[in-house]
Amino acid sequence: MVKVLVAGAAGGIGQPLSLLLKNQLPSGSTLVLYDVINVVGVAEDISHINTNVKLEVHLGDMKNANNEAVNKATTGLDLVVIPAGVPRKPGMTRDDLFKVNAGIVQGLIEAIARNSPKAVIAIITNPVNSTVPVASEVLKKAGVYDAKKLFGVSTLDVVRAQTFIGQLKGVDPSKVDVHVVGGHSPETMLPLLSAVPGVSFTAEETSTLSTKIKEAGTAVVNAKDGNGSATLSMAYAGARFAMSVVRALGGEKGIVEDTYVDTAHTDLGVPFLAVPVELGTEGVAKILPFPAMNDSEKAQLKELLPVVQKNIETGVSFATGAVFA
């Protein structure tokens, strides 16, 4: 049994994510729904689902991040999943999103630091490459930062890679073993296609697949014609990651997900990176080595690291006021 908060539960990602967690969390668990709009109706709707998962609902104040509802919502938690924020619209980059969404994340993390300092935190809010460093700095300022418990959810990149490889090669996508590392943006994600067991790709297939995986989010934004971004698939990926964390917190071994975590103590050269991680009862059990990469992938990794570093500095600057040369 666990207590899990979805912060931003009334949004485009938050609603289907809450639905999936109401259906999938272990019997006897508590699912807490928090948002600043419409969340009471969402909770009433989801409450009719016949699973033994208790619901709590808290409606916050859009004009006051430190409100009574957010303090109640963030009390006694094992896991927090944060999809809160504004979605990406056509022509908008992840950097354009940053100013609004960084402030939302900052307020939520301040409340979590006060009320559930030992909770595992999984951030979906884009741009993940920068919002996770914002969260880390807020937690450091509060004196409760634990690198093992903070995650950026990049699972959708893996889900898409599995899907597109399965479609191309005529295999079950759920059985495809592929890693997508680096960061959670088209410029920084790196699908390690050369390391996928049981299949091989021509140079043309590799190029086409990589581009399709990297640009999949933009494809959804464009297909929705300005009316949203990748919400349903992101909710699926977010639920997959959340349930992996829940299973690991419960003691299940050998659960591995690619996720954006603190890598400052590694030799990877940046403070945060999406890497293969074995999950455990405290969050990160261990950061695993990358699978073998070909020369092209090694070169791409080298090229993306400075971009990730700049994204990290954007987050740190927002949270601390620090200026980077």
C-alpha beads as a LAMMPS data file, in Angstrom:
LAMMPS data file: protein, C-alpha beads

325 atoms
324 bonds

1 atom types
1 bond types

-500.0 500.0 xlo xhi
-500.0 500.0 ylo yhi
-500.0 500.0 zlo zhi

Masses

1 110.0

Atoms # bond

1 1 1 0.000 0.000 0.000
2 1 1 1.295 3.412 -0.975
3 1 1 0.115 7.015 -0.955
4 1 1 0.615 8.678 -4.342
5 1 1 -0.078 12.276 -5.342
6 1 1 -0.836 13.428 -8.871
7 1 1 -0.120 17.179 -8.863
8 1 1 -1.956 18.638 -11.837
9 1 1 -4.623 15.955 -11.845
10 1 1 -7.210 17.955 -13.807
11 1 1 -4.967 18.594 -16.809
12 1 1 -4.605 16.865 -20.131
13 1 1 -2.019 14.444 -18.757
14 1 1 -3.234 14.446 -15.179
15 1 1 -6.735 13.117 -15.882
16 1 1 -5.772 9.960 -17.813
17 1 1 -2.774 9.458 -15.519
18 1 1 -5.064 9.549 -12.488
19 1 1 -7.440 7.115 -14.207
20 1 1 -4.604 4.664 -14.884
21 1 1 -3.253 4.888 -11.334
22 1 1 -6.726 4.408 -9.829
23 1 1 -6.855 1.208 -11.848
24 1 1 -3.286 -0.015 -11.254
25 1 1 -2.152 0.961 -7.751
26 1 1 -1.992 -1.848 -5.190
27 1 1 -5.176 -2.599 -3.276
28 1 1 -5.459 -0.441 -0.183
29 1 1 -3.392 2.410 -1.597
30 1 1 -4.398 6.080 -1.545
31 1 1 -4.403 8.264 -4.647
32 1 1 -4.342 11.998 -3.958
33 1 1 -5.524 14.373 -6.692
34 1 1 -4.445 18.025 -6.569
35 1 1 -4.950 20.886 -8.979
36 1 1 -5.981 24.536 -8.992
37 1 1 -8.983 23.987 -11.309
38 1 1 -11.668 21.358 -11.982
39 1 1 -10.111 18.640 -9.839
40 1 1 -13.209 18.030 -7.701
41 1 1 -15.166 16.932 -10.755
42 1 1 -12.309 14.760 -11.972
43 1 1 -12.131 13.054 -8.578
44 1 1 -15.897 12.465 -8.493
45 1 1 -15.717 10.826 -11.904
46 1 1 -12.721 8.638 -11.101
47 1 1 -14.160 7.703 -7.699
48 1 1 -16.776 5.529 -9.427
49 1 1 -14.121 3.078 -10.632
50 1 1 -14.447 -0.162 -8.679
51 1 1 -10.906 -0.630 -7.393
52 1 1 -9.803 -0.673 -3.777
53 1 1 -7.831 2.557 -4.075
54 1 1 -8.938 5.390 -1.802
55 1 1 -9.176 8.877 -3.296
56 1 1 -8.356 12.225 -1.713
57 1 1 -9.011 15.466 -3.569
58 1 1 -7.631 18.933 -2.877
59 1 1 -8.444 22.101 -4.840
60 1 1 -5.668 24.651 -4.570
61 1 1 -5.420 28.399 -5.132
62 1 1 -4.029 29.451 -8.516
63 1 1 -2.849 32.788 -7.075
64 1 1 -1.193 31.383 -3.954
65 1 1 1.190 28.448 -4.305
66 1 1 1.509 28.095 -0.523
67 1 1 -2.129 27.338 0.306
68 1 1 -3.860 25.058 2.790
69 1 1 -4.961 22.600 0.103
70 1 1 -1.457 22.032 -1.272
71 1 1 -0.143 21.441 2.229
72 1 1 -2.833 18.824 2.860
73 1 1 -2.261 17.222 -0.542
74 1 1 1.483 16.884 0.012
75 1 1 1.353 15.299 3.469
76 1 1 2.429 11.705 4.145
77 1 1 3.324 10.761 0.583
78 1 1 5.417 7.905 -0.779
79 1 1 5.415 9.123 -4.388
80 1 1 4.582 12.388 -6.123
81 1 1 3.976 12.500 -9.882
82 1 1 3.953 16.038 -11.303
83 1 1 2.350 16.630 -14.715
84 1 1 1.226 20.150 -13.691
85 1 1 1.919 22.994 -16.093
86 1 1 0.936 24.413 -19.453
87 1 1 1.172 22.232 -22.584
88 1 1 3.332 22.901 -25.608
89 1 1 1.588 24.572 -28.536
90 1 1 2.568 24.718 -32.230
91 1 1 5.767 26.687 -32.731
92 1 1 6.573 26.625 -29.020
93 1 1 9.887 25.179 -27.880
94 1 1 10.475 23.565 -24.515
95 1 1 12.398 26.698 -23.533
96 1 1 9.292 28.794 -24.217
97 1 1 7.469 26.635 -21.698
98 1 1 10.098 27.087 -19.066
99 1 1 9.224 30.331 -17.306
100 1 1 5.628 29.331 -16.587
101 1 1 6.231 25.708 -15.756
102 1 1 9.354 26.282 -13.649
103 1 1 7.329 28.472 -11.296
104 1 1 4.618 25.844 -10.976
105 1 1 7.171 23.117 -10.210
106 1 1 8.973 25.343 -7.715
107 1 1 5.810 25.957 -5.684
108 1 1 4.872 22.286 -5.605
109 1 1 8.373 21.163 -4.610
110 1 1 8.462 23.703 -1.786
111 1 1 5.269 22.133 -0.402
112 1 1 6.642 18.597 -0.803
113 1 1 9.855 19.623 0.966
114 1 1 7.780 20.884 3.897
115 1 1 5.314 18.043 4.162
116 1 1 6.789 14.875 2.572
117 1 1 10.556 15.401 2.445
118 1 1 11.258 11.679 1.957
119 1 1 8.825 11.129 -0.915
120 1 1 10.008 9.973 -4.321
121 1 1 9.346 12.735 -6.870
122 1 1 8.710 12.058 -10.570
123 1 1 8.533 15.173 -12.746
124 1 1 6.696 15.093 -16.064
125 1 1 6.385 18.875 -16.417
126 1 1 8.377 20.107 -19.405
127 1 1 11.057 21.083 -20.097
128 1 1 12.194 18.154 -17.939
129 1 1 15.881 18.882 -18.608
130 1 1 15.419 22.153 -16.699
131 1 1 12.493 21.560 -14.306
132 1 1 14.280 18.684 -12.546
133 1 1 17.275 20.931 -11.697
134 1 1 14.796 23.538 -10.424
135 1 1 13.366 20.903 -8.097
136 1 1 16.807 19.808 -6.920
137 1 1 17.777 23.349 -5.967
138 1 1 14.510 23.908 -4.075
139 1 1 15.061 20.671 -2.156
140 1 1 18.701 21.614 -1.430
141 1 1 17.604 24.991 -0.089
142 1 1 15.142 23.207 2.207
143 1 1 17.905 20.831 3.365
144 1 1 16.064 17.694 2.249
145 1 1 17.601 16.866 -1.144
146 1 1 18.140 13.166 -1.780
147 1 1 19.517 12.486 -5.257
148 1 1 18.074 8.959 -5.174
149 1 1 14.506 10.231 -4.912
150 1 1 14.258 12.782 -7.749
151 1 1 13.380 11.676 -11.291
152 1 1 12.562 13.277 -14.599
153 1 1 10.125 11.059 -16.488
154 1 1 11.534 10.367 -19.957
155 1 1 9.696 7.056 -20.309
156 1 1 7.624 8.264 -23.255
157 1 1 10.781 8.399 -25.380
158 1 1 11.319 4.693 -24.677
159 1 1 7.652 3.840 -25.260
160 1 1 7.745 5.576 -28.632
161 1 1 10.987 3.846 -29.579
162 1 1 9.483 0.468 -28.680
163 1 1 6.364 1.247 -30.730
164 1 1 8.146 2.458 -33.854
165 1 1 10.678 -0.393 -33.810
166 1 1 7.861 -2.905 -33.360
167 1 1 5.972 -1.420 -36.293
168 1 1 9.041 -1.378 -38.536
169 1 1 10.212 -4.907 -37.724
170 1 1 6.845 -6.601 -37.210
171 1 1 7.488 -7.551 -33.592
172 1 1 5.549 -7.020 -30.369
173 1 1 6.490 -3.474 -29.226
174 1 1 6.130 -4.405 -25.563
175 1 1 8.918 -6.962 -25.987
176 1 1 11.377 -4.540 -27.636
177 1 1 14.374 -3.827 -25.383
178 1 1 15.611 -0.354 -26.301
179 1 1 17.260 2.452 -24.344
180 1 1 16.776 6.168 -24.979
181 1 1 19.322 8.233 -23.049
182 1 1 20.603 11.803 -22.865
183 1 1 17.749 14.222 -22.208
184 1 1 14.014 14.633 -22.760
185 1 1 13.948 16.893 -25.813
186 1 1 14.483 16.326 -29.531
187 1 1 17.923 17.938 -29.332
188 1 1 19.129 15.825 -26.425
189 1 1 17.518 12.395 -26.605
190 1 1 19.590 9.557 -28.027
191 1 1 17.904 6.289 -29.028
192 1 1 20.551 3.560 -28.793
193 1 1 19.312 1.587 -31.777
194 1 1 22.562 -0.307 -32.360
195 1 1 22.077 -2.068 -29.012
196 1 1 18.536 -3.379 -29.562
197 1 1 18.697 -7.193 -29.216
198 1 1 17.283 -9.400 -31.942
199 1 1 16.918 -6.789 -34.685
200 1 1 19.218 -4.811 -36.925
201 1 1 18.778 -1.606 -38.875
202 1 1 20.213 -0.229 -42.067
203 1 1 21.795 3.217 -41.926
204 1 1 18.662 4.635 -43.547
205 1 1 16.359 2.879 -41.062
206 1 1 18.471 4.138 -38.166
207 1 1 18.289 7.728 -39.399
208 1 1 14.545 7.583 -40.096
209 1 1 13.735 5.886 -36.785
210 1 1 15.860 8.266 -34.726
211 1 1 14.199 11.285 -36.284
212 1 1 10.719 9.800 -35.826
213 1 1 11.395 9.110 -32.126
214 1 1 12.871 12.548 -31.518
215 1 1 10.123 14.440 -33.351
216 1 1 7.177 12.348 -32.134
217 1 1 6.056 14.976 -29.636
218 1 1 5.997 17.650 -32.316
219 1 1 4.035 15.295 -34.580
220 1 1 1.308 15.029 -31.935
221 1 1 1.214 18.810 -31.365
222 1 1 0.845 19.378 -35.104
223 1 1 -1.745 16.607 -35.536
224 1 1 -3.868 18.120 -32.750
225 1 1 -3.741 21.396 -34.685
226 1 1 -3.085 23.630 -31.716
227 1 1 -5.517 21.850 -29.407
228 1 1 -3.034 20.041 -27.197
229 1 1 0.128 18.032 -26.962
230 1 1 0.955 14.399 -26.204
231 1 1 -1.339 13.817 -23.237
232 1 1 -2.679 10.267 -23.531
233 1 1 0.614 8.608 -24.462
234 1 1 2.400 10.682 -21.824
235 1 1 -0.130 9.587 -19.218
236 1 1 0.486 5.964 -20.210
237 1 1 4.253 6.423 -19.941
238 1 1 3.903 8.317 -16.663
239 1 1 1.777 5.544 -15.201
240 1 1 4.282 2.945 -16.372
241 1 1 7.102 4.797 -14.635
242 1 1 5.050 5.435 -11.492
243 1 1 4.095 1.775 -11.215
244 1 1 7.734 0.745 -11.700
245 1 1 8.633 3.004 -8.759
246 1 1 5.759 1.621 -6.658
247 1 1 6.819 -1.971 -7.347
248 1 1 10.421 -1.137 -6.457
249 1 1 9.373 0.658 -3.263
250 1 1 7.549 -2.557 -2.374
251 1 1 10.770 -4.543 -2.654
252 1 1 10.575 -5.963 -6.189
253 1 1 14.050 -6.358 -7.660
254 1 1 15.478 -5.902 -11.138
255 1 1 13.210 -3.078 -12.324
256 1 1 15.058 -0.899 -14.834
257 1 1 13.821 2.302 -16.458
258 1 1 15.602 4.992 -18.448
259 1 1 15.070 8.199 -16.495
260 1 1 16.575 11.666 -16.024
261 1 1 18.415 11.638 -12.699
262 1 1 21.261 13.212 -10.744
263 1 1 24.510 12.015 -12.336
264 1 1 26.861 14.443 -10.570
265 1 1 28.681 11.578 -8.830
266 1 1 29.335 9.741 -12.128
267 1 1 31.899 10.317 -14.861
268 1 1 29.229 11.289 -17.413
269 1 1 30.227 14.954 -17.308
270 1 1 26.876 16.583 -16.498
271 1 1 24.890 16.879 -13.244
272 1 1 21.731 15.309 -14.736
273 1 1 21.184 12.881 -17.592
274 1 1 18.671 10.285 -18.749
275 1 1 20.356 6.948 -18.082
276 1 1 19.363 3.341 -17.381
277 1 1 18.488 3.122 -13.685
278 1 1 17.715 0.151 -11.493
279 1 1 14.969 1.200 -9.101
280 1 1 14.887 0.217 -5.444
281 1 1 13.229 0.816 -2.098
282 1 1 14.854 4.263 -1.796
283 1 1 14.340 5.355 -5.410
284 1 1 17.554 4.938 -7.386
285 1 1 19.215 1.650 -6.447
286 1 1 21.988 2.081 -9.000
287 1 1 22.789 3.886 -12.209
288 1 1 23.589 1.269 -14.819
289 1 1 26.162 1.591 -17.612
290 1 1 25.019 2.421 -21.107
291 1 1 24.748 -0.534 -23.458
292 1 1 27.509 -0.753 -26.042
293 1 1 27.288 2.177 -28.477
294 1 1 28.547 2.439 -32.028
295 1 1 30.791 5.312 -33.109
296 1 1 27.885 7.418 -34.347
297 1 1 26.020 7.116 -31.049
298 1 1 29.180 7.958 -29.085
299 1 1 29.616 11.089 -31.188
300 1 1 25.966 12.084 -30.725
301 1 1 26.250 11.631 -26.960
302 1 1 29.284 13.902 -26.905
303 1 1 27.398 16.533 -28.914
304 1 1 24.273 16.533 -26.772
305 1 1 25.987 16.863 -23.387
306 1 1 26.679 20.627 -23.705
307 1 1 23.014 21.175 -24.630
308 1 1 21.869 19.257 -21.546
309 1 1 24.345 21.251 -19.456
310 1 1 22.864 24.516 -20.720
311 1 1 19.343 23.257 -19.926
312 1 1 20.484 22.372 -16.406
313 1 1 22.013 25.822 -15.923
314 1 1 18.714 27.392 -16.999
315 1 1 16.958 25.517 -14.197
316 1 1 19.595 26.264 -11.589
317 1 1 19.596 29.962 -12.539
318 1 1 15.818 30.147 -12.162
319 1 1 15.893 28.559 -8.722
320 1 1 18.982 30.267 -7.293
321 1 1 19.645 33.379 -9.354
322 1 1 23.073 32.004 -10.258
323 1 1 24.588 33.314 -13.487
324 1 1 26.600 31.011 -15.749
325 1 1 29.204 32.224 -18.207

Bonds

1 1 1 2
2 1 2 3
3 1 3 4
4 1 4 5
5 1 5 6
6 1 6 7
7 1 7 8
8 1 8 9
9 1 9 10
10 1 10 11
11 1 11 12
12 1 12 13
13 1 13 14
14 1 14 15
15 1 15 16
16 1 16 17
17 1 17 18
18 1 18 19
19 1 19 20
20 1 20 21
21 1 21 22
22 1 22 23
23 1 23 24
24 1 24 25
25 1 25 26
26 1 26 27
27 1 27 28
28 1 28 29
29 1 29 30
30 1 30 31
31 1 31 32
32 1 32 33
33 1 33 34
34 1 34 35
35 1 35 36
36 1 36 37
37 1 37 38
38 1 38 39
39 1 39 40
40 1 40 41
41 1 41 42
42 1 42 43
43 1 43 44
44 1 44 45
45 1 45 46
46 1 46 47
47 1 47 48
48 1 48 49
49 1 49 50
50 1 50 51
51 1 51 52
52 1 52 53
53 1 53 54
54 1 54 55
55 1 55 56
56 1 56 57
57 1 57 58
58 1 58 59
59 1 59 60
60 1 60 61
61 1 61 62
62 1 62 63
63 1 63 64
64 1 64 65
65 1 65 66
66 1 66 67
67 1 67 68
68 1 68 69
69 1 69 70
70 1 70 71
71 1 71 72
72 1 72 73
73 1 73 74
74 1 74 75
75 1 75 76
76 1 76 77
77 1 77 78
78 1 78 79
79 1 79 80
80 1 80 81
81 1 81 82
82 1 82 83
83 1 83 84
84 1 84 85
85 1 85 86
86 1 86 87
87 1 87 88
88 1 88 89
89 1 89 90
90 1 90 91
91 1 91 92
92 1 92 93
93 1 93 94
94 1 94 95
95 1 95 96
96 1 96 97
97 1 97 98
98 1 98 99
99 1 99 100
100 1 100 101
101 1 101 102
102 1 102 103
103 1 103 104
104 1 104 105
105 1 105 106
106 1 106 107
107 1 107 108
108 1 108 109
109 1 109 110
110 1 110 111
111 1 111 112
112 1 112 113
113 1 113 114
114 1 114 115
115 1 115 116
116 1 116 117
117 1 117 118
118 1 118 119
119 1 119 120
120 1 120 121
121 1 121 122
122 1 122 123
123 1 123 124
124 1 124 125
125 1 125 126
126 1 126 127
127 1 127 128
128 1 128 129
129 1 129 130
130 1 130 131
131 1 131 132
132 1 132 133
133 1 133 134
134 1 134 135
135 1 135 136
136 1 136 137
137 1 137 138
138 1 138 139
139 1 139 140
140 1 140 141
141 1 141 142
142 1 142 143
143 1 143 144
144 1 144 145
145 1 145 146
146 1 146 147
147 1 147 148
148 1 148 149
149 1 149 150
150 1 150 151
151 1 151 152
152 1 152 153
153 1 153 154
154 1 154 155
155 1 155 156
156 1 156 157
157 1 157 158
158 1 158 159
159 1 159 160
160 1 160 161
161 1 161 162
162 1 162 163
163 1 163 164
164 1 164 165
165 1 165 166
166 1 166 167
167 1 167 168
168 1 168 169
169 1 169 170
170 1 170 171
171 1 171 172
172 1 172 173
173 1 173 174
174 1 174 175
175 1 175 176
176 1 176 177
177 1 177 178
178 1 178 179
179 1 179 180
180 1 180 181
181 1 181 182
182 1 182 183
183 1 183 184
184 1 184 185
185 1 185 186
186 1 186 187
187 1 187 188
188 1 188 189
189 1 189 190
190 1 190 191
191 1 191 192
192 1 192 193
193 1 193 194
194 1 194 195
195 1 195 196
196 1 196 197
197 1 197 198
198 1 198 199
199 1 199 200
200 1 200 201
201 1 201 202
202 1 202 203
203 1 203 204
204 1 204 205
205 1 205 206
206 1 206 207
207 1 207 208
208 1 208 209
209 1 209 210
210 1 210 211
211 1 211 212
212 1 212 213
213 1 213 214
214 1 214 215
215 1 215 216
216 1 216 217
217 1 217 218
218 1 218 219
219 1 219 220
220 1 220 221
221 1 221 222
222 1 222 223
223 1 223 224
224 1 224 225
225 1 225 226
226 1 226 227
227 1 227 228
228 1 228 229
229 1 229 230
230 1 230 231
231 1 231 232
232 1 232 233
233 1 233 234
234 1 234 235
235 1 235 236
236 1 236 237
237 1 237 238
238 1 238 239
239 1 239 240
240 1 240 241
241 1 241 242
242 1 242 243
243 1 243 244
244 1 244 245
245 1 245 246
246 1 246 247
247 1 247 248
248 1 248 249
249 1 249 250
250 1 250 251
251 1 251 252
252 1 252 253
253 1 253 254
254 1 254 255
255 1 255 256
256 1 256 257
257 1 257 258
258 1 258 259
259 1 259 260
260 1 260 261
261 1 261 262
262 1 262 263
263 1 263 264
264 1 264 265
265 1 265 266
266 1 266 267
267 1 267 268
268 1 268 269
269 1 269 270
270 1 270 271
271 1 271 272
272 1 272 273
273 1 273 274
274 1 274 275
275 1 275 276
276 1 276 277
277 1 277 278
278 1 278 279
279 1 279 280
280 1 280 281
281 1 281 282
282 1 282 283
283 1 283 284
284 1 284 285
285 1 285 286
286 1 286 287
287 1 287 288
288 1 288 289
289 1 289 290
290 1 290 291
291 1 291 292
292 1 292 293
293 1 293 294
294 1 294 295
295 1 295 296
296 1 296 297
297 1 297 298
298 1 298 299
299 1 299 300
300 1 300 301
301 1 301 302
302 1 302 303
303 1 303 304
304 1 304 305
305 1 305 306
306 1 306 307
307 1 307 308
308 1 308 309
309 1 309 310
310 1 310 311
311 1 311 312
312 1 312 313
313 1 313 314
314 1 314 315
315 1 315 316
316 1 316 317
317 1 317 318
318 1 318 319
319 1 319 320
320 1 320 321
321 1 321 322
322 1 322 323
323 1 323 324
324 1 324 325
